[in-house]
Amino acid sequence: MNPSARQTRFPTEDVLGHPAAGLVYLVFIYLALLFWQHWSWSVLVASLVATALFLPLYFAFFRREPAPRWIVLAVVALGYALMLFNPGGNTLVIYAMGMAAVAFPPRVAIALGLLFAALSALLYQWTLRGTGFALPYSLMVVFIGGVVLLGALYARQRAARNAELRLTQAEVQRLARLAERERIGRDLHDLLGHTLSLVVLKSELAGKLVERDAAAARQQIGEVEQVARQALAQVREAVSGIRAGGLEAELAAARLALLSADVHFDQQVAPLVLSPQVESALALGLREAVTNTIRHAGARRVDVELRAAEGMAELRIADDGRGGIERPGNGLSGMRERIEALGGSLAIDSAPGAGTRLALRVPLQETTA
């Protein structure tokens, strides 16, 4: 299986939780014995045997992707068999309802859940007739099993959405890298193609003149040096633009990263014309702010606004997280240095419990660092 196909699936434990943690509900099989008037050692042995048979099926369900559907039917059959001795066997039926939400399409899973609940009610009417427990145990399967089934379906949908977002983000990054390579190739061709051709021609001319006219040869060599220095400056400028993507690409990456972390993202971006240096600094600042929000803030919402104010490009980034930044770390310190090198400023407002607000202000006109 190729990696991209493998990533479209999500682990079963993303929906049902960690396998070991889910076993805690087996205790209800034995709690039912406290209220069962026909309790005997044979009933306890039947419960232990059913539990022993259930455990390998349960872990096998988590180990294989996609989850085996036959295990769902095996678990529900085991639950019905145990219900003949112990009414707490409905616990295994509820397990099967949760497993069905993972192994089958949603509509089929809901239909199976209703079928499992109906068969449980009929079985209780037969085994618990005249005890007064038939209806309570039947309702228990309906309500608890329904909650488990619907919760697993919701978790499945969310896991699928997260997997889709991860794939989308990976595709955006791949396309961004491809576009960046193409841009670098074009820039290098435009910057160096003509320059290197000129260097070759002048070098050849200087070689021909060196014996006949030394002064003219020195002039040509000087021009070669001047052209080479200009080419070096152009390459350095191009490399500085390669180090960070554009602000628009960074906004798209921020939206995907925040959606993957279940954080609402809202942006208001004015159509400003920014120099490459200013755009690079703002893009790197946005990336650092979003990374800190995901890792440390515990926020549920992030707002980004870009506007022009008093000849400055102002980028505001606000979240509703825990706040309380006492001392900026290396990331914020680097952000401040980049902004101040362009003649701008960075303001941080981070009160405990009130979120964090960053304001990056950079002159719209290109400033010499």
Beta strands, then each sheet from edge to edge (+ up, - down):
strand 1: 264-269
strand 2: 301-309
strand 3: 312-319
strand 4: 345-349
strand 5: 356-363
sheet 1: 1+ 2+ 3- 5+ 4-
end
